[in-house]
Amino acid sequence: MRELVVKDNALINASYNLDLVEQRLILLAIVEARESGKGINANDPLTVHAESYINQFGVHRNTAYQALKDACNDLFARQFSYQKINERGNIENYRSRWVSEIGYVDNEAVVKLIFAPAIVPLITRLEEHFTKYELQQVSNLSSAYAVRLYELLIAWREVGKVPHIEISEFRNRLGLLESEYTAMSDFKKRVLEPSINQINEHTDIPATYEQHKQGRLISGFSF
């Protein structure tokens, strides 16, 4: 069975900052909801087994246990921002947590989580503007930035090209803090180029990028 992850493009385009373990945990929860037939709602917990994490991502058992425990603590505090257009055509800006409740059961090595109400419709509505991809495609990506970039790229898969993204917006979408990799040389060396290399090596899409300049300064990228 193909393990599909489905996210609304409003969520794909949202600005948030999750580390690699937290992203993987979210993806496994989405897959669990689909495979179990439970669906996703704001009341019932989803269970993610450490064994699933170990098997899917090839992580050592003890490492997985500790990583999931840490992710429970960190994920509860995480927020994401997104935009909607209201009936008057105005942009509405929102912030929400990812989960309203999350816990780790030591004796069972499982995570139980409940998605926050605002995120449920962004994950569950199966409409044309959704992006679907197989979990296996990101299983071997070892960088949170690579996972985020892969999601951005496949949202434009049918077009074949991602249009020009301003550097500030691109950094937000990757979840970078304002203080992180502020020099363009560091950004390209530590974030962009390793992510492109991982995507080309481990996923189903070949990717290249083009940088755009205003004068001497790089203003953004297209892919």
C-alpha positions as CSV (number, residue, x, y, z in Angstrom):
1,M,0.0,0.0,0.0
2,R,1.2,3.5,-0.9
3,E,1.5,5.7,2.2
4,L,0.1,9.0,1.0
5,V,0.5,12.3,2.7
6,V,-2.1,14.9,1.8
7,K,-1.8,18.5,2.7
8,D,-3.7,21.6,1.7
9,N,-1.5,24.0,-0.3
10,A,-2.4,26.7,2.3
11,L,-0.4,24.5,4.7
12,I,2.3,23.8,2.2
13,N,2.8,27.5,1.7
14,A,2.5,28.3,5.4
15,S,5.4,29.7,7.3
16,Y,6.5,27.5,10.1
17,N,9.6,26.0,11.7
18,L,9.6,22.3,12.6
19,D,12.7,20.2,13.0
20,L,13.2,17.0,11.1
21,V,11.8,14.7,13.8
22,E,8.7,16.9,14.3
23,Q,8.0,16.9,10.6
24,R,8.3,13.1,10.4
25,L,6.0,12.7,13.4
26,I,3.4,14.9,11.7
27,L,3.7,12.9,8.4
28,L,3.3,9.6,10.2
29,A,0.2,10.9,12.0
30,I,-1.3,11.8,8.7
31,V,-0.5,8.4,7.3
32,E,-1.9,6.7,10.4
33,A,-5.2,8.6,10.0
34,R,-5.5,7.5,6.4
35,E,-4.6,3.9,6.9
36,S,-6.6,3.3,10.0
37,G,-9.7,4.9,8.5
38,K,-10.0,7.1,11.6
39,G,-9.6,10.3,9.7
40,I,-8.4,13.5,11.4
41,N,-10.5,15.6,13.8
42,A,-9.9,17.9,16.7
43,N,-11.2,15.4,19.3
44,D,-9.7,12.0,18.9
45,P,-6.0,11.2,19.3
46,L,-3.9,9.6,16.6
47,T,-1.3,7.0,17.7
48,V,2.2,6.9,16.2
49,H,4.2,3.9,17.1
50,A,8.0,4.3,17.6
51,E,8.3,1.0,15.6
52,S,6.7,2.8,12.6
53,Y,9.2,5.7,13.0
54,I,12.1,3.2,13.2
55,N,11.0,1.2,10.1
56,Q,10.1,4.2,8.0
57,F,13.2,6.3,8.6
58,G,15.8,3.7,9.4
59,V,16.6,5.1,12.8
60,H,18.2,3.2,15.7
61,R,15.7,2.1,18.3
62,N,17.1,4.0,21.3
63,T,17.6,7.1,19.2
64,A,14.0,6.9,18.0
65,Y,12.6,6.7,21.5
66,Q,14.4,9.7,22.8
67,A,13.8,11.7,19.6
68,L,10.0,11.1,19.9
69,K,10.0,12.1,23.6
70,D,11.8,15.3,22.8
71,A,9.5,16.0,19.8
72,C,6.4,15.7,22.1
73,N,7.7,18.5,24.2
74,D,8.8,20.7,21.4
75,L,5.8,20.2,19.0
76,F,3.3,21.3,21.6
77,A,4.8,24.8,21.6
78,R,5.1,25.0,17.8
79,Q,3.0,27.4,15.8
80,F,2.4,28.1,12.1
81,S,1.1,31.1,10.2
82,Y,-1.1,31.0,7.1
83,Q,-3.4,33.2,5.1
84,K,-6.9,33.0,3.8
85,I,-8.9,35.3,1.5
86,N,-12.3,36.2,3.0
87,E,-15.6,36.9,1.2
88,R,-14.7,40.5,0.7
89,G,-11.5,39.6,-1.1
90,N,-9.3,40.7,1.8
91,I,-6.3,38.7,3.1
92,E,-6.7,37.3,6.6
93,N,-3.6,36.4,8.6
94,Y,-3.8,33.6,11.2
95,R,-1.6,31.8,13.6
96,S,-2.3,28.4,15.1
97,R,-0.6,25.6,17.1
98,W,0.0,22.3,15.3
99,V,-1.4,20.1,18.1
100,S,-3.8,20.8,20.9
101,E,-2.7,17.8,22.9
102,I,0.3,15.4,22.7
103,G,1.8,12.8,24.9
104,Y,4.3,9.9,25.0
105,V,3.5,6.5,26.6
106,D,6.8,5.0,27.8
107,N,5.7,1.4,28.3
108,E,4.1,1.3,24.9
109,A,6.6,3.5,23.0
110,V,3.9,5.4,21.3
111,V,3.0,9.0,20.7
112,K,-0.6,10.1,21.0
113,L,-1.6,13.5,19.5
114,I,-4.6,15.5,18.6
115,F,-4.3,18.1,15.8
116,A,-5.4,21.6,16.6
117,P,-8.8,22.6,15.1
118,A,-7.4,25.1,12.6
119,I,-5.1,22.5,11.0
120,V,-7.6,19.7,10.6
121,P,-9.4,21.1,7.5
122,L,-6.1,22.0,5.9
123,I,-5.0,18.3,6.1
124,T,-8.3,16.5,5.5
125,R,-10.2,18.3,2.7
126,L,-9.5,16.2,-0.4
127,E,-9.8,18.8,-3.2
128,E,-8.0,19.7,-6.3
129,H,-5.7,22.2,-4.7
130,F,-4.1,19.6,-2.5
131,T,-0.6,18.2,-2.9
132,K,-0.2,14.5,-2.5
133,Y,3.0,12.6,-2.2
134,E,4.3,9.3,-0.9
135,L,5.9,9.3,2.5
136,Q,8.7,7.1,1.1
137,Q,9.8,10.1,-1.0
138,V,10.9,12.0,2.0
139,S,12.0,9.0,4.2
140,N,15.7,9.4,3.3
141,L,15.8,13.2,3.5
142,S,17.9,14.0,6.6
143,S,17.3,17.7,6.5
144,A,14.1,19.5,7.6
145,Y,14.9,22.1,4.9
146,A,15.0,19.4,2.3
147,V,11.6,18.1,3.3
148,R,10.1,21.6,3.2
149,L,11.6,22.3,-0.2
150,Y,10.4,19.0,-1.6
151,E,6.8,19.9,-0.5
152,L,7.1,23.3,-2.2
153,L,8.5,21.8,-5.4
154,I,5.8,19.1,-5.9
155,A,3.0,21.7,-5.4
156,W,4.2,22.9,-8.8
157,R,4.9,19.4,-10.3
158,E,2.4,19.6,-13.1
159,V,3.6,23.1,-14.2
160,G,7.2,21.9,-14.0
161,K,8.6,25.2,-12.6
162,V,8.2,27.1,-9.4
163,P,8.0,30.8,-10.2
164,H,10.2,33.4,-8.6
165,I,10.1,33.4,-4.8
166,E,11.4,36.4,-3.0
167,I,14.2,35.5,-0.6
168,S,12.4,36.6,2.5
169,E,9.3,34.6,1.6
170,F,11.4,31.6,0.7
171,R,13.2,31.7,4.1
172,N,9.9,31.9,5.9
173,R,8.6,28.9,4.0
174,L,11.7,26.9,4.9
175,G,11.2,27.8,8.6
176,L,14.4,29.8,9.0
177,L,14.7,32.3,11.8
178,E,15.7,35.8,10.9
179,S,19.1,35.2,12.7
180,E,19.9,32.0,10.8
181,Y,22.2,31.9,7.8
182,T,21.9,35.6,7.1
183,A,24.8,35.7,4.7
184,M,23.8,34.4,1.2
185,S,26.9,32.3,0.9
186,D,26.0,30.5,4.2
187,F,22.3,30.1,3.2
188,K,23.3,28.5,-0.1
189,K,26.0,26.3,1.4
190,R,24.1,25.1,4.5
191,V,20.5,25.1,3.4
192,L,19.7,25.5,-0.3
193,E,22.4,23.4,-2.1
194,P,22.3,20.4,0.4
195,S,18.5,20.3,0.1
196,I,18.6,20.3,-3.7
197,N,21.3,17.5,-3.6
198,Q,19.2,15.4,-1.2
199,I,16.1,15.8,-3.3
200,N,17.9,14.8,-6.5
201,E,19.5,11.8,-4.8
202,H,16.5,10.4,-2.8
203,T,13.2,11.5,-4.3
204,D,11.3,11.2,-7.6
205,I,11.9,14.7,-8.9
206,P,15.0,16.2,-10.5
207,A,15.5,19.8,-9.3
208,T,17.6,22.8,-10.2
209,Y,17.4,26.4,-9.1
210,E,18.0,29.8,-10.7
211,Q,18.9,32.8,-8.7
212,H,17.4,36.3,-9.5
213,K,19.2,39.6,-8.7
214,Q,18.3,43.2,-8.1
215,G,21.6,44.9,-8.9
216,R,24.3,42.9,-7.3
217,L,22.1,41.3,-4.6
218,I,20.2,38.0,-4.9
219,S,16.5,38.8,-4.5
220,G,15.0,35.4,-4.8
221,F,15.0,32.0,-6.6
222,S,13.0,30.0,-9.0
223,F,13.1,26.2,-9.4
